[in-house]
Amino acid sequence: MTVLVVGGNGALGSAILRRLRGLGAAVRSFDLSPHPDAGVESRVGDVRQMEEVMAACDGVEAVIHTAVKVSQQATPSQSMYEVNVRGTENLIAACQAQRVSRLIYTSSVDVVFDGTPIANGDERLPYPKAHLDYYGTTKMLAEQAVLAANGAAGVATCALRVGGLFGPGDRHRFPRVLQIVLDSGMYTRIGDGKSRFNHLFIENAAHAHVLAAERLALDSPLAAQAYFITDQAPGNFFDLFPPYLDALGVRYKVRTLPYTLMRMVADLNERRSRRAAAGEDREISLSRYAVESTCRDFWFTSKKAARELGYAPIVSAEEAFAATLDWLRGWMAARQAEGQESH
């Protein structure tokens, strides 16, 4: 089987490519820049450009779509819509035209989240009437388009809902937290610590995608279905980071800020953000989504994925910790080397 991974340079995309290669599959990456691994066939392009997407999909049997533009802004963003929604629509059309047999979409737990607490959530949860951020809206629209396209031109489709990804290659979660702690000497928690959240190790998420690529077919239970993917038991969002900080020898103090105060700050930030021109990208330092997703229960079960996809985590919590810690040590060493060169 030849598999195209869209967004192959990202942490998840790279992990999927590694796993596919280890299983003997022929792989191709499609991203904005060449893939760093010379053993991967690399196509450079943009999901917003239909001709480039068509060329990337030529001759492959399965497409795994991980490319995404991430932001927590509440207001609409034209660029986020073009990448997350139009880009996905381009891939659907290209799969149909190029006779690709299966399309696996990397969705998000955010598609069902509007700030209402979710405990042990499953696939029966409906889409909300409104999301806390525009990212959630675009991921929902893209997921709906993928699932609705199942069967058209012989393409089988499914969606895997992931969230809280961490591990080697992470560009969003650990580097940001670690950089703040290194710069300020302070680790900040929000809320009373009682809420629970699903973090997901990247290699386990990659394993779920490979299973979908192997098992998805028009006559399979996976066709037109969405699945939540989790691994270890949920815990408080802010409990994930201190063990790594301690193991890295980072010196820091802990401060805990109340939920009500930070929600007020987030509301103020978003009111300011809405003054921006319509469609403009506008990052904010703290959003309602950031507060609600970490201070309210926001966790799921992957029983449906276990039953229909055959999914179970292949990397234990202990193994995930060791692999992430080793990668973070390399990240810190590279950061220190860059700092020395700048002087």
Secondary structure as a PSIPRED ss2 file (coil, helix, strand):
# PSIPRED VFORMAT (PSIPRED V4.0)

   1 M C   1.000  0.000  0.000
   2 T E   0.000  0.000  1.000
   3 V E   0.000  0.000  1.000
   4 L E   0.000  0.000  1.000
   5 V E   0.000  0.000  1.000
   6 V E   0.000  0.000  1.000
   7 G C   1.000  0.000  0.000
   8 G C   1.000  0.000  0.000
   9 N C   1.000  0.000  0.000
  10 G C   1.000  0.000  0.000
  11 A H   0.000  1.000  0.000
  12 L H   0.000  1.000  0.000
  13 G H   0.000  1.000  0.000
  14 S H   0.000  1.000  0.000
  15 A H   0.000  1.000  0.000
  16 I H   0.000  1.000  0.000
  17 L H   0.000  1.000  0.000
  18 R H   0.000  1.000  0.000
  19 R H   0.000  1.000  0.000
  20 L H   0.000  1.000  0.000
  21 R H   0.000  1.000  0.000
  22 G H   0.000  1.000  0.000
  23 L C   1.000  0.000  0.000
  24 G C   1.000  0.000  0.000
  25 A C   1.000  0.000  0.000
  26 A E   0.000  0.000  1.000
  27 V E   0.000  0.000  1.000
  28 R E   0.000  0.000  1.000
  29 S E   0.000  0.000  1.000
  30 F E   0.000  0.000  1.000
  31 D E   0.000  0.000  1.000
  32 L C   1.000  0.000  0.000
  33 S C   1.000  0.000  0.000
  34 P C   1.000  0.000  0.000
  35 H C   1.000  0.000  0.000
  36 P C   1.000  0.000  0.000
  37 D C   1.000  0.000  0.000
  38 A C   1.000  0.000  0.000
  39 G C   1.000  0.000  0.000
  40 V C   1.000  0.000  0.000
  41 E E   0.000  0.000  1.000
  42 S E   0.000  0.000  1.000
  43 R E   0.000  0.000  1.000
  44 V E   0.000  0.000  1.000
  45 G C   1.000  0.000  0.000
  46 D C   1.000  0.000  0.000
  47 V C   1.000  0.000  0.000
  48 R C   1.000  0.000  0.000
  49 Q C   1.000  0.000  0.000
  50 M H   0.000  1.000  0.000
  51 E H   0.000  1.000  0.000
  52 E H   0.000  1.000  0.000
  53 V H   0.000  1.000  0.000
  54 M H   0.000  1.000  0.000
  55 A H   0.000  1.000  0.000
  56 A H   0.000  1.000  0.000
  57 C H   0.000  1.000  0.000
  58 D C   1.000  0.000  0.000
  59 G C   1.000  0.000  0.000
  60 V C   1.000  0.000  0.000
  61 E C   1.000  0.000  0.000
  62 A E   0.000  0.000  1.000
  63 V E   0.000  0.000  1.000
  64 I E   0.000  0.000  1.000
  65 H E   0.000  0.000  1.000
  66 T C   1.000  0.000  0.000
  67 A C   1.000  0.000  0.000
  68 V C   1.000  0.000  0.000
  69 K C   1.000  0.000  0.000
  70 V C   1.000  0.000  0.000
  71 S C   1.000  0.000  0.000
  72 Q C   1.000  0.000  0.000
  73 Q C   1.000  0.000  0.000
  74 A C   1.000  0.000  0.000
  75 T C   1.000  0.000  0.000
  76 P C   1.000  0.000  0.000
  77 S E   0.000  0.000  1.000
  78 Q H   0.000  1.000  0.000
  79 S H   0.000  1.000  0.000
  80 M H   0.000  1.000  0.000
  81 Y H   0.000  1.000  0.000
  82 E H   0.000  1.000  0.000
  83 V H   0.000  1.000  0.000
  84 N H   0.000  1.000  0.000
  85 V H   0.000  1.000  0.000
  86 R H   0.000  1.000  0.000
  87 G H   0.000  1.000  0.000
  88 T H   0.000  1.000  0.000
  89 E H   0.000  1.000  0.000
  90 N H   0.000  1.000  0.000
  91 L H   0.000  1.000  0.000
  92 I H   0.000  1.000  0.000
  93 A H   0.000  1.000  0.000
  94 A H   0.000  1.000  0.000
  95 C H   0.000  1.000  0.000
  96 Q H   0.000  1.000  0.000
  97 A H   0.000  1.000  0.000
  98 Q C   1.000  0.000  0.000
  99 R C   1.000  0.000  0.000
 100 V C   1.000  0.000  0.000
 101 S C   1.000  0.000  0.000
 102 R E   0.000  0.000  1.000
 103 L E   0.000  0.000  1.000
 104 I E   0.000  0.000  1.000
 105 Y E   0.000  0.000  1.000
 106 T E   0.000  0.000  1.000
 107 S E   0.000  0.000  1.000
 108 S E   0.000  0.000  1.000
 109 V H   0.000  1.000  0.000
 110 D H   0.000  1.000  0.000
 111 V H   0.000  1.000  0.000
 112 V H   0.000  1.000  0.000
 113 F C   1.000  0.000  0.000
 114 D C   1.000  0.000  0.000
 115 G C   1.000  0.000  0.000
 116 T C   1.000  0.000  0.000
 117 P C   1.000  0.000  0.000
 118 I E   0.000  0.000  1.000
 119 A E   0.000  0.000  1.000
 120 N E   0.000  0.000  1.000
 121 G E   0.000  0.000  1.000
 122 D C   1.000  0.000  0.000
 123 E C   1.000  0.000  0.000
 124 R C   1.000  0.000  0.000
 125 L C   1.000  0.000  0.000
 126 P C   1.000  0.000  0.000
 127 Y C   1.000  0.000  0.000
 128 P C   1.000  0.000  0.000
 129 K C   1.000  0.000  0.000
 130 A C   1.000  0.000  0.000
 131 H C   1.000  0.000  0.000
 132 L C   1.000  0.000  0.000
 133 D C   1.000  0.000  0.000
 134 Y H   0.000  1.000  0.000
 135 Y H   0.000  1.000  0.000
 136 G H   0.000  1.000  0.000
 137 T H   0.000  1.000  0.000
 138 T H   0.000  1.000  0.000
 139 K H   0.000  1.000  0.000
 140 M H   0.000  1.000  0.000
 141 L H   0.000  1.000  0.000
 142 A H   0.000  1.000  0.000
 143 E H   0.000  1.000  0.000
 144 Q H   0.000  1.000  0.000
 145 A H   0.000  1.000  0.000
 146 V H   0.000  1.000  0.000
 147 L H   0.000  1.000  0.000
 148 A H   0.000  1.000  0.000
 149 A C   1.000  0.000  0.000
 150 N C   1.000  0.000  0.000
 151 G C   1.000  0.000  0.000
 152 A H   0.000  1.000  0.000
 153 A H   0.000  1.000  0.000
 154 G H   0.000  1.000  0.000
 155 V C   1.000  0.000  0.000
 156 A E   0.000  0.000  1.000
 157 T E   0.000  0.000  1.000
 158 C E   0.000  0.000  1.000
 159 A E   0.000  0.000  1.000
 160 L E   0.000  0.000  1.000
 161 R E   0.000  0.000  1.000
 162 V E   0.000  0.000  1.000
 163 G C   1.000  0.000  0.000
 164 G C   1.000  0.000  0.000
 165 L E   0.000  0.000  1.000
 166 F E   0.000  0.000  1.000
 167 G C   1.000  0.000  0.000
 168 P C   1.000  0.000  0.000
 169 G C   1.000  0.000  0.000
 170 D C   1.000  0.000  0.000
 171 R C   1.000  0.000  0.000
 172 H C   1.000  0.000  0.000
 173 R C   1.000  0.000  0.000
 174 F H   0.000  1.000  0.000
 175 P H   0.000  1.000  0.000
 176 R H   0.000  1.000  0.000
 177 V H   0.000  1.000  0.000
 178 L H   0.000  1.000  0.000
 179 Q H   0.000  1.000  0.000
 180 I H   0.000  1.000  0.000
 181 V H   0.000  1.000  0.000
 182 L H   0.000  1.000  0.000
 183 D H   0.000  1.000  0.000
 184 S H   0.000  1.000  0.000
 185 G C   1.000  0.000  0.000
 186 M E   0.000  0.000  1.000
 187 Y E   0.000  0.000  1.000
 188 T E   0.000  0.000  1.000
 189 R E   0.000  0.000  1.000
 190 I E   0.000  0.000  1.000
 191 G C   1.000  0.000  0.000
 192 D C   1.000  0.000  0.000
 193 G C   1.000  0.000  0.000
 194 K C   1.000  0.000  0.000
 195 S C   1.000  0.000  0.000
 196 R C   1.000  0.000  0.000
 197 F E   0.000  0.000  1.000
 198 N C   1.000  0.000  0.000
 199 H C   1.000  0.000  0.000
 200 L E   0.000  0.000  1.000
 201 F E   0.000  0.000  1.000
 202 I H   0.000  1.000  0.000
 203 E H   0.000  1.000  0.000
 204 N H   0.000  1.000  0.000
 205 A H   0.000  1.000  0.000
 206 A H   0.000  1.000  0.000
 207 H H   0.000  1.000  0.000
 208 A H   0.000  1.000  0.000
 209 H H   0.000  1.000  0.000
 210 V H   0.000  1.000  0.000
 211 L H   0.000  1.000  0.000
 212 A H   0.000  1.000  0.000
 213 A H   0.000  1.000  0.000
 214 E H   0.000  1.000  0.000
 215 R H   0.000  1.000  0.000
 216 L C   1.000  0.000  0.000
 217 A C   1.000  0.000  0.000
 218 L C   1.000  0.000  0.000
 219 D C   1.000  0.000  0.000
 220 S C   1.000  0.000  0.000
 221 P C   1.000  0.000  0.000
 222 L C   1.000  0.000  0.000
 223 A C   1.000  0.000  0.000
 224 A C   1.000  0.000  0.000
 225 Q E   0.000  0.000  1.000
 226 A E   0.000  0.000  1.000
 227 Y E   0.000  0.000  1.000
 228 F E   0.000  0.000  1.000
 229 I C   1.000  0.000  0.000
 230 T C   1.000  0.000  0.000
 231 D C   1.000  0.000  0.000
 232 Q C   1.000  0.000  0.000
 233 A C   1.000  0.000  0.000
 234 P C   1.000  0.000  0.000
 235 G E   0.000  0.000  1.000
 236 N C   1.000  0.000  0.000
 237 F H   0.000  1.000  0.000
 238 F H   0.000  1.000  0.000
 239 D H   0.000  1.000  0.000
 240 L C   1.000  0.000  0.000
 241 F C   1.000  0.000  0.000
 242 P H   0.000  1.000  0.000
 243 P H   0.000  1.000  0.000
 244 Y H   0.000  1.000  0.000
 245 L H   0.000  1.000  0.000
 246 D H   0.000  1.000  0.000
 247 A H   0.000  1.000  0.000
 248 L C   1.000  0.000  0.000
 249 G C   1.000  0.000  0.000
 250 V C   1.000  0.000  0.000
 251 R C   1.000  0.000  0.000
 252 Y C   1.000  0.000  0.000
 253 K E   0.000  0.000  1.000
 254 V E   0.000  0.000  1.000
 255 R E   0.000  0.000  1.000
 256 T E   0.000  0.000  1.000
 257 L E   0.000  0.000  1.000
 258 P C   1.000  0.000  0.000
 259 Y H   0.000  1.000  0.000
 260 T H   0.000  1.000  0.000
 261 L H   0.000  1.000  0.000
 262 M H   0.000  1.000  0.000
 263 R H   0.000  1.000  0.000
 264 M H   0.000  1.000  0.000
 265 V H   0.000  1.000  0.000
 266 A H   0.000  1.000  0.000
 267 D H   0.000  1.000  0.000
 268 L H   0.000  1.000  0.000
 269 N H   0.000  1.000  0.000
 270 E H   0.000  1.000  0.000
 271 R H   0.000  1.000  0.000
 272 R H   0.000  1.000  0.000
 273 S H   0.000  1.000  0.000
 274 R C   1.000  0.000  0.000
 275 R C   1.000  0.000  0.000
 276 A C   1.000  0.000  0.000
 277 A C   1.000  0.000  0.000
 278 A C   1.000  0.000  0.000
 279 G E   0.000  0.000  1.000
 280 E C   1.000  0.000  0.000
 281 D C   1.000  0.000  0.000
 282 R C   1.000  0.000  0.000
 283 E C   1.000  0.000  0.000
 284 I C   1.000  0.000  0.000
 285 S C   1.000  0.000  0.000
 286 L C   1.000  0.000  0.000
 287 S C   1.000  0.000  0.000
 288 R H   0.000  1.000  0.000
 289 Y H   0.000  1.000  0.000
 290 A H   0.000  1.000  0.000
 291 V H   0.000  1.000  0.000
 292 E H   0.000  1.000  0.000
 293 S H   0.000  1.000  0.000
 294 T H   0.000  1.000  0.000
 295 C H   0.000  1.000  0.000
 296 R C   1.000  0.000  0.000
 297 D C   1.000  0.000  0.000
 298 F E   0.000  0.000  1.000
 299 W E   0.000  0.000  1.000
 300 F E   0.000  0.000  1.000
 301 T C   1.000  0.000  0.000
 302 S C   1.000  0.000  0.000
 303 K H   0.000  1.000  0.000
 304 K H   0.000  1.000  0.000
 305 A H   0.000  1.000  0.000
 306 A H   0.000  1.000  0.000
 307 R H   0.000  1.000  0.000
 308 E H   0.000  1.000  0.000
 309 L H   0.000  1.000  0.000
 310 G C   1.000  0.000  0.000
 311 Y C   1.000  0.000  0.000
 312 A C   1.000  0.000  0.000
 313 P C   1.000  0.000  0.000
 314 I C   1.000  0.000  0.000
 315 V C   1.000  0.000  0.000
 316 S C   1.000  0.000  0.000
 317 A H   0.000  1.000  0.000
 318 E H   0.000  1.000  0.000
 319 E H   0.000  1.000  0.000
 320 A H   0.000  1.000  0.000
 321 F H   0.000  1.000  0.000
 322 A H   0.000  1.000  0.000
 323 A H   0.000  1.000  0.000
 324 T H   0.000  1.000  0.000
 325 L H   0.000  1.000  0.000
 326 D H   0.000  1.000  0.000
 327 W H   0.000  1.000  0.000
 328 L H   0.000  1.000  0.000
 329 R H   0.000  1.000  0.000
 330 G H   0.000  1.000  0.000
 331 W H   0.000  1.000  0.000
 332 M H   0.000  1.000  0.000
 333 A H   0.000  1.000  0.000
 334 A H   0.000  1.000  0.000
 335 R H   0.000  1.000  0.000
 336 Q H   0.000  1.000  0.000
 337 A H   0.000  1.000  0.000
 338 E H   0.000  1.000  0.000
 339 G H   0.000  1.000  0.000
 340 Q H   0.000  1.000  0.000
 341 E H   0.000  1.000  0.000
 342 S H   0.000  1.000  0.000
 343 H C   1.000  0.000  0.000
